[in-house]
Amino acid sequence: MPCKSVIFVEDSLYLDAINYRQMSGRAGRRGQDLIGSVYFYNIPQPKVERLIRANVPKLKGQFPLSITLILRLMLLGAKADDIADAEAKSFSVLKHSLLTFNQPKKLHMLKLYFLFSLQFLIGEGYLDQNGIPQGFAGLVSHLHYHEPSNFMFVNFLVKGLFHKICKPIPSKKKGDWKQFSENVMTDLVLILANLFGRRILQLKNKTMGPFKQSTVILEDLPEDFVAAAVEYNKNVQQIFGSFLLSVAKLADMEQEMQLPLSKTTFSGVEHWESSFASRLMACNKEIEAISPFAALSGNTNNDLLDSCKVDSILLHTIGVHMHNIPVFYMKRFDHKGRELPYNAYALDFYKHGSLDAITDDNKINRGEAYNLLRDFSLTISAISVSVCELCENEYDDVVLAFKQLNRSYREKFVSIPY
């Protein structure tokens, strides 16, 4: 908050130009002080001079769009009472991003991303041909912070995979309320944990265990779910691979032809006099969207269909990264190619209901574990309510199974002692 004087009392590694400007700008209260004072105490004079003279770093905008955001904007336009106001707000989000400030090419790139996103949403059934939201659009939008897991969940639901799992216990009496076994509930939590409870397990020691109550390492999705995920990813990579090829024309090739540190360029004609350079660059393959450096390793446009390679081979001045493509990565790997296991905290808690075990075995701070479990429980609740509202048959096995899971998981969570 504003004050009359700001005092820097000691040197710090975090005392840089931008933090200095932020803090010193608090000196001087409007309507009370004509000037504000800034004092330095026990800070070397050369550093003080550097801080005062240093330029503020340039602000750069981030990629502002996601598939779910676009779907939410379409929902806003379709459901709003004031259509004109909704359209104005939507266009403001799309047109006035910091990323596109004085960069018309970036604006054109966002327009292309919007069009390819619409193609994806229409193809997956979230929008009709007129752009009106339908089906599970509301559920996906509600779980927007879990993209792309929200799309993957609906994909599993539409393919009927949950109906294969949610088989009720046979009842001897006609008209009894359907009940589901504990195995069914555990399978549902396992699938949901792979979608909405994805947290990398921090392996601090070479050997882990033995554990008191938790399994700790999350099991993989069932085989039929994996097959459905692979099919979904293939479709996404085809659509957004075409998007990357389209936006490659917007790249700044002058920068692409520069070495990243020395800024030495090799785009001039004089470099072709070298037989070595000519041999390296002589290539009949399609590499229009590939970084010249990545092309030397044999990468081509077809490699953009593998979203894991996008960050390392795409022309970097385009400004698109792999997280902008809604591919569901079932496994994660470190820089050495080793698989990183997921923490089974959500499934373990359902099995034993002990927050202490999550803290001791799963190695998650108690407060953080509580928040993670609360979010997971709320996600189950949102899914249960949405599935019930969207399904015409209120006695559908999947609807009833998620209702039972919601009650069971909620009861375990609220029983956590403070």
Buried (B, 14 or more C-beta within 10 A) or exposed (E): EBEEEBEBEEEEEEBBBEEBBEBBEBBBEEEEBEEBEBEBEEBEEEBBEEBEEEEEEEEEEEBBBBBBBBBBBBBBBBEBEEEEEBBEBBEEBBEEBEBBEEBEBBBBBBBBBBEBBBBBBBEBEBBEEEEEBEBBBBBBBBBBEBBBBBBBBBBBBBBEBBEEBBBBEEEEEEEEEBEBEEEBBBBBBBBBBBBBBBBEBEEEEEEBEEBEBBBBBBEEBBEBBEEBBEEBBEBBBEBBBBBBBBBBBBBEEEBBBBEEEEEEEBEEEEBEEEEEEEEEBEEEEEBEBBBBBBBEEEBBBEBBBBBEBBEBBBBBBBBBBBBBBBBBBBEEEEEEEEEEBBBBBBBBBBBBBBBBBBBBBBBBEEEEBBEBBEBBBBBBBBBBBBBBEEBEEEEBBBBBBBBBBBEBBBEBBEEBEE
